Amino acid sequence: MKKVLASVFALILMACSNSEQIEITQEAPPHHTEEGFKNLHGPEKQSGFFDYWYMRWFGDTEWADQTEQVDEIPFKRTDRARIAHPDPEQRQVTWIGHSTFLLQYQGKTVLTDPIFSERASPVSFMGPQRLTELPVQLSDLPPIDAVIISHDHYDHLDADTIEALGNSTHYYVPLALKPWFIEQGIDEENVTELDWWQGASHTDSLRIHAAPSQHWSGRSLWDRFETLWASYVVDIGDWRVWFGGDTGYNPIQFKEIGNVFDNIDLALMPVGAYLPRWFMKMPHVDPQQATLIHRDIGAKRSITMHWGAFQLAAEGIPQTLNDIKQARTDAGLTDSEFRIMPVGATETLPFDSAE
């Protein structure tokens, strides 16, 4: 394990000192396969599209109707003036919903997994529909320095949003995903692919590092595992943020992240789409496992995400909120350390007030 971590740390040091993508010249890493990529520590069996829909409509689990619970979702309209003119000395974060965050500090702006469509779906007329209204429109955002994409699922990679952003920004994406962006009309030089443990410097004050997660990829029935999935460590000046994207839990990879990247100030922590556990355990953490990741990576604070925008699993909104609070209490964390933010809210660190 020490040798593995030493090799990983060497790659990170190389990444931090180079403005170009770092190429791995040694033999293929163990998460690479001839067909694409794989998880290293999760269960080998992977459920598919038809398994999901059979479980959804014929399984024993009762699904809550989140469309009837929208009033339970904390929500506020984003203060457009505040995001347009942030204090450059303040570490500012805005939760736009699901896994979409706006990070602003020292004159830099980073957007994560942007989805501004009404549905997380390949089509506009069916698929998971947004539960609340958008707290801010894409056109109201300030110029974006970098967009980070964790993987290619429709609730994290939205074609209409990417088309609207176009070539106005730079995209950091997992391996094998650049061709998709080029097909959308994005110039090749505006997309940087990263493998786990690779990094790239956008500017002297903005650095992006890809790290492991436990998930999968695919936008159809035929391309599962062909592109990589990742979490990210984002350094904006002296502010270090871990973006979890979408992930299940294992007791190895997140401790590795914590060993390689110290002083993580903020974790953007997925907690939603976790029931039933027998089906969702591999790709999605529950709130209790999210607190384990919080500890494993050594985060000072976390903001919960991946809930309250699209219903993707069986749990209801009140259950999600209660489970987050119970997990937080069981882990001995405060509401400032493991945060529930309203959709649309903008806060600075340390957080403005208790939830």
C-alpha positions, 0 to 999 in steps of 0.5 A: 500500500505504501508503494501504491500511495508513493506512486500516486503522490508522485503523479500528483506532484507532476500534475501540480507542476505542469499545465498540460495533461499528465500522461501515464507511461507505465503499464495500464492501471488496474481500473483499465480494461480492454473494453473500458474501465472497471471498479476496483473494490465494488461488487462485480455484478452490475445491474442494468437498465432492465433490472432497474425498471423491473425493480422499480415497477415490480419490486417489493420496495414502496417508492415515495412520490417526491412530486408530492413532497416538493414543499419539503425541499429547502429552496431559495432563489439565487442572489444573482448580484451576489454571484455576479460580483463575489468578494474575491477574498471570500470562498463562495459556494452556490448550490444550483441543485443536484450535483451542480455547484458554482465555486467562486474564489480569488476571481475564479469560477468553477461549475460542477456537473451542470444540468439546467434542463427540466429532465435528466433524460436523453429526451425532453418528453420523458424521464426524471423531471426537475422537482423544483424550479431552477433557482437561477438560469444558466444565462444568469451565471458569470463567466465560467473558468472551468467545468468539471464533469464526473461521468456521462450519466444524464443527470450529470452530463446534459447535452443542452447545457453543454451546447449552451455553454459551448466554447466559452469555458474549459471542460475537465472530463474523465478518460474517453469522454472527449469524443462526446464533447467534440461531437457536441461542437466543443473544440478539442483544445477546450477539453482535458481528459483525466485519469484517476490520480492525474491533474492539470493546471488551468492557471497558476491559481486553479488546478484540477485533479481527478481521483477515484470514485465507485460508480459506472458510466453509459448513456445507452444500453451498449456503452456501459463502462466505456468511459471513466467516472471520477471524483475531483479535487479542485484547488482554487488558490489556497481553497481545496474542494473535493467534488464527489460526483456520484459514488458508492462506498468502499473503505479503501479508495477514499482513504487513499484520497485523504492520504494523497490530498491533505487539508480538504476544506470542503467536500461536495458530498452525494447522499441521494438515490440510495434506496433500496440498498440491495440495488443502490449500494454499489453506485450510491452511498447513503447518508451514513456512508457519506459521513464515512467518506467525510472522515476518510478524506479528512474534509473539514466541512461537507455540503450534501448534494444529489438529492432534491432535484430529480427522483432517481430512487425510492426514498422520499424527501422527508426521509432523506432529510431525516437520514442526513440529520441522523447520520450526522448526529451518529457521526458526531458532526455538526450542521456546519460540518455536514451541511444541508443547504437550500437549493439555490442558496449562496454561502461563504465559508465559514458558513453564514448561519445554521441551516 
